[in-house]
Amino acid sequence: MSRKVEIDQFVQISGIGSDPQSDSNYIRARGRGEVAVGNAFPGAFIVRPAVMTGPDDAFLTTIVRLIRLLPVYPLFGDGGTRLQPVYVADVAEAVSRLIDGRSHKGSPIFEFGGPRIYTYKELLREIARQLDTHVKLMPVPFAVWNALAGVAELLPAAPITRNQIDLMRQDNVAAIDAPGLKELDIEPRDIDEVIRVIEQRRGVGSRSSPP
């Protein structure tokens, strides 16, 4: 359809770790999507964001809510998976600049990550610090998560899926040699700004002053 209407520029939003040969159906589908776009639009940009954050997102907003709610927070495995959360507004600005033609010459694949890399365990502790609270962490094997997700997927609105478990098994960090936000002159924002907005929407406010 895009070719029929003669689209001048095509940007595919994929994700870090996409792999057409992956054992995970979800990750493999994303990788095959990249291949399909590359074949159909040789000049297309492939954008691979790390896990994206923003007000009302399904990642950071959920963690903030659960840290305030749960006496013990379950980890994915031992919590050692590395993550580089990126603010969704920074990704949107980057895509806009790509469409406008403000990109460097070189690879058509961009990987966007935030300013800091955390292990999952470190991320939870940093979020708790931002909330001025304490979090008690409990390791949970991935096999247990898979079993729980398999049952949860039978529900109308599954709180967790096996696709999400697959994503948490591997690091979600931008490749050092891949062009990213820096090449588009964007200074990425860390999670504190998003947490501040989430808390303000809850009517709680945060320890940090408004931007």
Disulfide bonds with the S-S distance in Angstrom:
none
